[in-house]
Amino acid sequence: MSARTRDPVSVLMVDGRVVDPAAPALAGNLPGVLRGEGIFEAFLVEDGVPSPFLGEHARRLDHSARLMGMELAGEELMEGLAEFLPHVARDAMRVRYTVLRGLGAQLVRLWIAGPREEPPAEVVLGLSPFRRDPADPLVSAKTVSRAGSQRARRLAEDQGAWEALLPTVDGALAECTSCNVFLVRDGVLETPGEDQGILWGVTRGAVLRGCRRLGLPVAEGRVPLEHLRDAAEVYVTNAVVGIIPAKAILGVRNDLAGTGGPLLAQVRHAYTSERDLTGRTIRATP
């Protein structure tokens, strides 16, 4: 089974210039190209309106930049998006902002947009041999250096999975290659904590805030891999696909609830309520 083609690009803007996505656009001697020194954020723009969690994406971009030793220019995610947005089709679009290290102190900024592929209703996951190290200083940075994650996902796809579950080096659960993960056990929504080698996902944070606000029990911390065997439900989340339930974990179990999970509707409601509340707050801010 070959890896699927993902993230088609309809429009590309490099340092303020809209260019042909299929034509050469970057110098070949950039450290960001040669060594993968760069950071990025990705989110949805629907009908010309960006995610209400854009502020969270901006804060995470700043966090990634600090860890990578890159100096950003003020509110550049917001300012850059305002320049890029008129070029984005008024559909459900996946937008990505990338900052690459250039020569000397130079930074190269890329905006891309393409149609969001409809996410699957439920997915199969695979447990990966690749591991996250919570002590890695860059583990919480969203970097373009993704060779390990891409290899992990391709291996999972070759085995029939949609995503790969990544353990920590000490045998706990961390995250997926591009998603955070949640488990439902004994009516409690569990997720690996921010000290467990994860990228602190924007959607993950919104799910937790929404559940707490609505009184749904949640727990963050170390999640032993054994919890996958007795979890009633498993979900993966990110800013593009939202919340997707798993129906099986290859080599572990094939009896997960998938779309029939009893808590799924409540968790999705908690997330959409948090999204709507954040959107209303932004609109009410002068």
Buried (B, 14 or more C-beta within 10 A) or exposed (E): EEEEEEBEEBBBBBBEEBBEBEEEBBEEEBBBBEEBBBBBBBBBBEEEEBBBBBBBBBBBBBBBBEBBEBEBEEEBBEEBBEEBBEEBBEBBBBBBBBBBBBEEEEBBBBBBBBBBBEBEEBBBBBBBEBBBEBEEEEBBBBBBBBEBBEBBBBBBBEBEBBBBBBBBEEEBBBBBBBBBBBBBBEEEBBBBBBEBBBBBBBBBBBBBBBBBEEEBEBEBEBBEBEBBEEBBBBBBBBBBBBBBBBBBBBEBBEEBBBEEBEBBEBBBBBBBBBBEBBBEEEEEEE
